[in-house]
Amino acid sequence: MSGRLEGKVAVITGGTSGMGRGTVELFLEEGAKVVVADILDEKGAQMAADLGSSFAYHHTDVSVEEEVKGAVDLAISKFGRLDCIFNNAGIGGVSGEIQEIDMDGFDKTVGVLLKGVVLGMKHAAPIMKEQKSGSIISTASVAGLQGGFGPHIYSACKAAVVHLTKTVALELGKDNIRVNAICPGGIATSIFGRGMGLPTQLADQSAKLMENVLDKFQPIKRSGLPSDIARTALFLASDDSTFVSGQAIAVDGALTAGREQRQGVGRIGESMAKQFGDLLKS
């Protein structure tokens, strides 16, 4: 029996860890050929050694246009087409009260979280237009849907990704290209550890610790997992979603369903950071 992505080719940014890594593995299982675009070259090289001929890695800082273009070009040169781009690379980015925002940090945060998505869309679109088909998926966040779930600039960028998804879906629909965003809630990944400045190995280990923190913040009392995002991306990349476009799909255990569900949570980001710090000390 063929997989749901048999014959399809995908580029996944930020694909060496967390939600991206989970999506890479699921896409390969479902028959896709995958190019991972990331900056973690050691991980990328190991994935290339482990995952075989249906996988390729390209060093990509998503804020640099030529590197994003290079990842898309690699998909075409190696695998002959591009059916899906998943603009998933992310960072926590600059934080603090508004009067404290460091502007170099602002530029870096916007470069990854918004410019990186724009560049992925820009370089995928002409190929998909020529094919008259394609799926563009971007990682937004519940922080882009409501206030109080992340730092100011992170939240603003994710809100921009949600709106960009809608405007680009309107433009590309005539070419049979679908454009959607996934808005994760509390997903246990290494982004929390990396945001606290932990080295890569410790940040990866911190993802498991986060499961014990994130199981308290939404009506479904478990942490979100990378596999939850991967399965949503699979749906959006596959032919099961051919009439779904311009949507921002929250994958959050009902976190954003309504005010009553969140009473008593308070400042979620601060609470999560404190509990995470306590776990690391234990």
C-alpha positions as CSV (number, residue, x, y, z in Angstrom):
1,M,0.0,0.0,0.0
2,S,1.4,3.4,-1.0
3,G,2.0,6.0,1.6
4,R,0.0,9.3,1.7
5,L,3.0,11.2,0.3
6,E,4.2,8.7,-2.3
7,G,6.0,10.5,-5.1
8,K,6.0,13.9,-3.3
9,V,9.0,16.0,-2.4
10,A,9.2,18.3,0.6
11,V,11.5,20.9,2.0
12,I,11.4,21.2,5.8
13,T,13.2,24.1,7.5
14,G,14.3,23.5,11.1
15,G,14.1,19.8,10.4
16,T,16.9,18.4,12.6
17,S,15.0,18.6,15.9
18,G,11.6,18.9,17.6
19,M,8.6,19.3,15.5
20,G,10.6,19.5,12.3
21,R,12.4,16.2,13.0
22,G,9.2,14.5,13.8
23,T,7.7,15.7,10.5
24,V,10.8,14.6,8.5
25,E,10.5,11.1,9.9
26,L,6.7,10.8,9.3
27,F,7.0,12.2,5.8
28,L,9.7,9.7,4.9
29,E,7.5,6.9,6.3
30,E,4.7,8.1,4.1
31,G,6.8,7.9,1.0
32,A,8.1,11.5,0.5
33,K,11.5,12.6,-0.4
34,V,12.7,15.3,2.0
35,V,15.3,18.1,2.0
36,V,16.0,19.4,5.5
37,A,17.1,23.0,5.7
38,D,18.8,23.8,9.0
39,I,21.9,25.3,10.6
40,L,22.7,22.3,12.8
41,D,25.2,20.7,10.4
42,E,26.3,17.8,12.6
43,K,22.8,16.7,13.1
44,G,22.0,17.1,9.4
45,A,25.0,15.0,8.4
46,Q,24.0,12.2,10.9
47,M,20.4,12.3,9.5
48,A,21.8,12.0,6.0
49,A,23.8,8.9,7.0
50,D,20.9,7.3,8.8
51,L,17.9,8.1,6.5
52,G,19.2,7.0,3.1
53,S,18.7,8.2,-0.5
54,S,15.2,9.8,0.1
55,F,16.8,12.4,2.3
56,A,19.1,15.4,1.7
57,Y,20.5,18.1,4.0
58,H,21.2,21.7,3.1
59,H,22.8,24.2,5.5
60,T,20.3,27.0,5.7
61,D,20.0,30.1,7.8
62,V,16.4,30.9,6.9
63,S,17.0,34.7,7.2
64,V,19.5,34.5,4.3
65,E,17.8,34.5,0.9
66,E,20.4,32.6,-1.0
67,E,20.5,29.8,1.5
68,V,16.7,29.3,1.4
69,K,16.9,29.4,-2.4
70,G,19.7,26.8,-2.2
71,A,17.5,24.4,-0.2
72,V,14.7,24.7,-2.8
73,D,17.1,24.3,-5.7
74,L,18.5,21.2,-4.1
75,A,15.0,19.6,-3.9
76,I,14.6,20.3,-7.7
77,S,18.1,19.1,-8.7
78,K,18.1,16.0,-6.5
79,F,14.4,15.0,-6.6
80,G,13.0,16.8,-9.6
81,R,10.0,18.7,-8.1
82,L,8.6,20.4,-5.0
83,D,5.2,19.5,-3.6
84,C,5.5,20.9,-0.1
85,I,7.5,23.4,1.8
86,F,7.2,23.5,5.6
87,N,8.5,26.8,6.9
88,N,9.1,25.5,10.4
89,A,12.4,26.9,11.6
90,G,12.0,28.9,14.8
91,I,13.6,30.5,17.8
92,G,12.2,32.0,21.0
93,G,13.9,35.2,20.1
94,V,14.3,38.5,21.9
95,S,12.2,38.9,25.1
96,G,11.6,41.4,27.9
97,E,9.4,44.4,28.5
98,I,8.8,46.6,25.5
99,Q,11.1,49.4,26.7
100,E,13.9,46.8,27.1
101,I,13.7,45.2,23.6
102,D,17.2,44.9,22.1
103,M,17.0,45.9,18.4
104,D,19.7,43.5,17.3
105,G,17.7,40.8,18.9
106,F,14.6,42.2,17.2
107,D,16.2,41.9,13.8
108,K,17.4,38.4,14.4
109,T,13.9,37.3,15.7
110,V,12.1,38.8,12.8
111,G,14.7,37.4,10.4
112,V,14.0,33.8,11.4
113,L,10.3,33.9,12.3
114,L,8.9,36.2,9.6
115,K,11.5,36.8,6.9
116,G,12.3,33.1,6.9
117,V,8.7,32.3,6.1
118,V,8.5,34.9,3.4
119,L,11.6,33.6,1.8
120,G,10.3,30.0,1.8
121,M,7.0,31.1,0.2
122,K,8.8,33.3,-2.3
123,H,11.1,30.6,-3.6
124,A,8.6,27.7,-3.5
125,A,5.8,29.7,-5.3
126,P,7.2,29.9,-8.8
127,I,8.0,26.1,-8.9
128,M,4.6,25.2,-7.6
129,K,2.9,27.6,-10.1
130,E,4.7,25.9,-12.9
131,Q,3.5,22.5,-11.6
132,K,0.0,23.9,-10.9
133,S,0.0,22.2,-7.5
134,G,1.7,22.5,-4.1
135,S,1.2,22.9,-0.4
136,I,2.9,25.7,1.6
137,I,2.8,25.1,5.4
138,S,4.2,27.5,8.0
139,T,4.6,27.1,11.7
140,A,2.8,30.0,13.5
141,S,1.7,29.6,17.2
142,V,-1.1,30.1,19.6
143,A,0.9,33.2,20.5
144,G,-0.1,34.5,17.1
145,L,-3.8,34.0,17.8
146,Q,-4.1,35.4,21.3
147,G,-2.0,37.5,23.6
148,G,-0.2,36.2,26.7
149,F,1.4,33.1,25.2
150,G,4.8,34.4,24.3
151,P,7.2,37.4,24.2
152,H,6.1,40.5,22.3
153,I,8.2,40.1,19.1
154,Y,7.7,36.4,18.9
155,S,4.0,36.9,19.2
156,A,3.9,39.7,16.7
157,C,5.9,37.6,14.1
158,K,3.6,34.6,14.6
159,A,0.5,36.8,14.1
160,A,2.1,38.1,10.9
161,V,2.6,34.5,9.7
162,V,-1.1,33.8,10.3
163,H,-2.1,36.8,8.2
164,L,0.5,36.2,5.6
165,T,-0.9,32.7,5.2
166,K,-4.3,34.1,4.4
167,T,-3.1,36.8,1.9
168,V,-0.8,34.4,0.1
169,A,-3.5,31.7,-0.1
170,L,-5.7,34.3,-1.8
171,E,-3.0,34.9,-4.4
172,L,-1.9,31.4,-5.1
173,G,-5.3,29.6,-5.0
174,K,-5.8,30.0,-8.8
175,D,-2.6,28.0,-9.3
176,N,-4.0,25.1,-7.1
177,I,-1.5,25.9,-4.4
178,R,-2.7,25.6,-0.8
179,V,-1.2,27.8,1.9
180,N,-1.9,27.0,5.6
181,A,-0.4,27.6,9.0
182,I,-0.1,25.3,12.0
183,C,-0.4,27.0,15.4
184,P,1.1,24.8,18.1
185,G,0.2,25.2,21.7
186,G,2.5,23.7,24.4
187,I,4.7,21.3,22.5
188,A,7.6,19.6,24.3
189,T,10.6,20.5,22.2
190,S,14.2,21.7,22.7
191,I,13.1,25.3,21.9
192,F,12.6,26.0,25.6
193,G,16.1,24.8,26.5
194,R,17.6,26.7,23.6
195,G,15.8,29.8,24.7
196,M,17.5,29.5,28.1
197,G,20.9,29.3,26.4
198,L,21.5,25.5,26.9
199,P,23.9,23.8,24.5
200,T,22.3,21.6,21.8
201,Q,22.7,18.3,23.7
202,L,21.2,19.6,26.9
203,A,18.5,21.4,25.0
204,D,17.5,18.2,23.4
205,Q,17.3,16.5,26.7
206,S,15.2,19.3,28.1
207,A,12.3,18.4,25.7
208,K,11.4,15.4,27.8
209,L,11.4,17.5,31.0
210,M,9.0,19.9,29.3
211,E,6.4,17.1,29.1
212,N,6.0,17.3,32.8
213,V,5.5,21.1,32.7
214,L,3.2,21.4,29.7
215,D,0.7,18.8,30.8
216,K,-1.0,21.3,33.1
217,F,-1.9,24.2,30.9
218,Q,-4.7,23.0,28.6
219,P,-8.0,21.1,28.9
220,I,-6.4,18.0,27.4
221,K,-4.1,17.1,30.3
222,R,-1.0,16.1,28.5
223,S,1.9,17.8,26.8
224,G,1.7,18.3,23.1
225,L,4.3,16.3,21.2
226,P,6.2,16.8,17.9
227,S,4.1,13.9,16.5
228,D,1.0,16.0,17.0
229,I,2.4,18.7,14.7
230,A,3.8,16.1,12.3
231,R,0.4,14.5,11.7
232,T,-1.2,17.8,11.1
233,A,1.6,18.7,8.6
234,L,1.0,15.3,6.9
235,F,-2.6,16.1,6.4
236,L,-1.9,19.5,4.9
237,A,0.9,18.1,2.7
238,S,-1.2,15.2,1.4
239,D,-4.1,15.0,-1.0
240,D,-6.5,14.6,1.9
241,S,-6.5,18.5,2.2
242,T,-7.0,19.6,-1.4
243,F,-9.8,22.0,-0.4
244,V,-8.1,23.4,2.7
245,S,-6.3,26.7,2.3
246,G,-5.9,30.0,4.1
247,Q,-6.3,28.4,7.5
248,A,-4.5,28.7,10.8
249,I,-5.0,25.4,12.5
250,A,-4.5,25.4,16.3
251,V,-3.0,22.2,17.6
252,D,-3.2,23.0,21.3
253,G,-5.4,20.7,23.3
254,A,-8.1,23.3,23.4
255,L,-5.8,25.9,25.1
256,T,-7.3,28.7,23.0
257,A,-10.9,27.5,23.1
258,G,-12.1,30.0,25.6
259,R,-11.4,32.1,28.7
260,E,-13.1,29.6,31.1
261,Q,-10.6,26.9,30.2
262,R,-7.7,29.1,31.2
263,Q,-8.8,30.6,34.5
264,G,-6.1,30.5,37.1
265,V,-3.3,29.9,34.6
266,G,-2.0,33.5,34.9
267,R,1.1,34.4,33.1
268,I,1.7,31.1,31.3
269,G,5.2,31.9,29.9
270,E,6.6,32.9,33.3
271,S,5.0,29.9,35.1
272,M,6.4,27.5,32.5
273,A,9.9,29.0,32.7
274,K,9.9,28.7,36.5
275,Q,8.7,25.1,36.5
276,F,11.2,24.3,33.7
277,G,14.0,25.9,35.7
278,D,13.0,23.9,38.8
279,L,13.1,20.7,36.8
280,L,16.6,21.4,35.5
281,K,17.8,21.9,39.0
282,S,16.4,18.7,40.3
